Amino acid sequence: MPYADTEFLVAICNSDDGLNSWALKVLESYTGETYTSILTLVELALVRVRKEVHVEEMIASVLFIARLTGAGEYCTIVAAHPIEHEKAGLFDSFHASLCEDEIISSDHMYDKPGVKRAGSEFLQKQ
């Protein structure tokens, strides 16, 4: 079951996004089989400020698409390493630590820690 990251969820909702067709194909392929975290919802709320999207509708949509899960102490320690030693972004590092080795994202950053990018086969067909 792959973890749905912010980029994927934003692309689903935005027909002008260059990743929209990829995201819709992946969504169809993984319907009812994805999960995400509160971190994704926080990141989406931050995006909302820039894109002027209604937060309540956005969260309801995400929870329709993906099951919400929590994080343990181990995830926070795992996330800290790439931030400190590899100059990885905060959100990407935490998403990588929460995804249990499979994430829906077009971001190649996840290849470095060995995370499988679910749906990447659809990217090559665009």
N, C-alpha and C positions, 0 to 999 in steps of 0.2 A: 504494500500500500504506500504510494508516494506522498510526500509532503508537498503541499501547495505553497509556493513562495509568493511574495508580494508582486513581483513582475508578472507572473502568470495570471494572477487574479486581476490586476489592472488591465492587462491585455484583453482578457475576456470581455470586460465592460466597455472598452473603448474601440469602436470600429475604425478609428483613425490611427490606432497604434499599429506599427509595422509588424508586431507579433500577433495581431488579432486572429488571423486565419490559423496560425500555428496553435494558439491557445484554445481555439474552439475545437480543433481536431483532437487535441490532447484531452480536453474536457469530455468530449464524446467517448474517447477511448477509456477514460478512467471514471466514468460516471458512478457516483456512490462509493468510490474506492480511494478517496483522498482525505488527508487530514492536514491541519495547520495548527498554529499556536497563537497565544495572545500577542506575541511579538509581531506577527503578521498584521493583526488588527491594529496595533499601535502604529506600525509603519504606514498602514493604509490611512489611518486617521491623520498622520502627518502629510501624506500626499493630498488628502482632502483639502487641506488648507490652501495648497497651490492650485488645485483643480476645481475647487468650489463644488464638491460633491456632498450630498447629504450623508452624514456619518451613520445614522440609524439605518437607512436603506442599504448602505454599503455593507454594514456588519450583517444585516439580515441576509443579504445575497451571499456573502461569504459562508455563513453558517448553513445555507442551503446547499452549497457546493462541497464544503469540506467539514469534517468532524473536528472539533476543537479539543486539543490535548494540552497537558501541562508539561512542565519541565522539572527535572530533579537537580540536585546539587551538582551531580557529575556533568551535566550539560553546560553549566556555567563555567566550570573549570576547563572543559574541552574548548569552549568558545574563546576563552581568554588567550590561549596559546597563539592562534594565527593572528590575533589582533596585535599582540605584543611582538611576536617574532617574525611575522610575514607581512606586516603592514596591511592586513586584510581589513575590510570595512566592518564596522560594528554589527550591522544588521546581517550581512552575509555570513559572518562568523557564527552568530547565534543561530541563524537558520541551518547552517551546516551541522551544528551540534545537536539540533532538535530533530533532524530529518531521518534519523536511523538509517543512514547510508543510501537513501533514494529521495530525490527532489525533482519537482517539476519546475524547470528553469532553463532559460537559454544561456544563462551566465556561465562562461567557461571557468570562472573562479572555482566552481565546485569540483571541477576535474582534478585540481591540484591535491585536495585532501582525499581523493579517491571516492568521492560521492557519485553514485550513478545518477545521471540526469534522465529521468523518465520523460518520454515524449520527444527526445532529441532526434529520433528518426524522422519526425515530421518536419524538423527544421531544414534538413537537407533536401526536401522535396519542394521548397518554396522557390 
